[in-house]
Amino acid sequence: MTDSIEQGKAALFAGIDMDVRAEAKEIVAEARKQAREKEKYAEKKAESILNAARKQAQEQAEQIRAK
């Protein structure tokens, strides 16, 4: 009787362990996905800032040439 209870506990713990590992794997995958999305957003934002700075520099250069 005790052996079957112990086996049941072991099976329960093994199932819980598998569930936890699967959930952890999903969490890590989602975190990586979000990190990639944030990186893409940051790259686009940086490019936008650079483009704005180039445009402003060009406008300033044109104003200096016009004087």
N, C-alpha and C positions, 0 to 999 in steps of 0.2 A: 504493500500500500504506500509506504513512504517513498519507494522508488518511483512509483507512478506520479506521485505529487511532485517529487523533485524533477522528473522528466517534464511534467507540465509547466513547472516554473521555468525550467531551462528553455523550453520551447517559447514560452511567453516572452522571456527576456530576449531571446534571439529575434523574435518578431519585432519587438520594440526597437532593438538595435538596428535592424534592417530599415525600419521606418524612419528612425532618426538619421541614419546615414543617407537615405534617399532624400529626405527633406533638406539636410545640410548641402547635398549636391545641388539641389534646385536653388537654394539660397545663393550659393556661390555662383552658379550660372547666371542668375538674375543680376547679381552684383556686378559681374563682369560685363553683362549687356549694358547696364546703366552706365558703367564707367566708359565703355566705348561711345555711347551716345553723348555723354558729357564731353569727351575728348573731341568728338566731331563738332559739337556746338562751340567749344572753345576755339577750335581751329577756324571755324567760320567767323566767329566774333573777332579774332585776331586779324584775319584777312580783311574784314570790314574796316577795322580801325586803321590798318595799313593803307587801304585804299583811300580812306578819308584824309589821312595825313598826306598822301601823295597828291591828292586833288588840291588840298590847301596849299601845299608847297608850290604846285604848278601855278595856282592863282596868284600867290605872292610873287613868284618869279615874273609872271606876266605884268603885274602892277609895277614892279621895279623897272622892267624893260620899257614900259610905257612912259616913264618919267623922264 
